[in-house]
Amino acid sequence: MKIDLKMILPYIVLAASIAMSWGMFSERLNAVEKKVDSVTQMQQDIAIIKEKIMWMENYLISIPKR
C-alpha cells in the first residue's frame, strides 16, 4: 500500500485548521475570563468605596454643630 502526498495533504490541512481554531477559541475564552475577573474586582472595589462614602456621610451628619 503506497501512501501518496496528494492523498495525505488535505487531512494535514484539515488537522492544522482544527488545531488553529481550537487555539484561537481557547485564547478568546481566556480573555473573556480575565475580563470577567476584572469586572468582578471593580464591582467589589466600588462596593467598598460606596460603603466608605456612606460611613463618612453618616459621620459628618452625626457631628454636632457648634
C-alpha positions in Angstrom: 0.0 0.0 0.0 1.6 3.2 -1.2 0.6 6.4 0.6 0.7 9.4 -1.7 1.3 13.0 -0.6 -1.7 14.2 -2.6 -3.9 11.9 -0.5 -2.5 13.0 2.9 -2.2 16.7 2.3 -5.9 17.6 2.7 -6.0 15.8 6.0 -2.9 17.6 7.2 -4.5 21.0 6.3 -7.8 20.0 8.0 -5.9 19.0 11.2 -4.0 22.2 11.2 -7.1 24.2 10.7 -8.9 22.5 13.6 -5.8 23.0 15.8 -5.7 26.7 15.0 -9.4 27.1 15.6 -9.1 25.3 18.9 -6.2 27.6 19.9 -8.0 30.8 19.0 -11.1 29.7 20.8 -9.3 28.9 24.0 -7.4 32.2 23.8 -10.7 34.1 23.4 -12.1 32.2 26.3 -9.2 33.1 28.5 -9.6 36.7 27.5 -13.2 36.6 28.5 -12.4 35.0 31.8 -9.8 37.8 32.5 -12.4 40.5 31.7 -15.0 38.8 34.0 -12.4 38.7 36.8 -11.5 42.4 36.3 -15.2 43.4 36.3 -15.8 41.4 39.4 -12.9 43.1 41.1 -14.2 46.5 40.0 -17.6 45.7 41.5 -16.0 44.7 44.8 -13.9 47.9 44.8 -17.0 50.0 44.0 -18.9 48.4 46.9 -16.1 49.1 49.3 -15.8 52.7 48.2 -19.6 53.2 48.4 -19.6 51.8 52.0 -16.8 54.2 53.0 -18.6 57.1 51.5 -21.7 56.2 53.3 -19.8 55.9 56.6 -18.2 59.3 56.0 -21.6 60.9 55.3 -23.1 59.4 58.4 -20.1 60.5 60.5 -20.3 64.1 59.1 -24.1 64.2 59.7 -23.7 62.9 63.3 -21.1 65.6 64.3 -22.9 68.2 66.5 -22.8 71.7 65.1 -21.5 74.4 67.4 
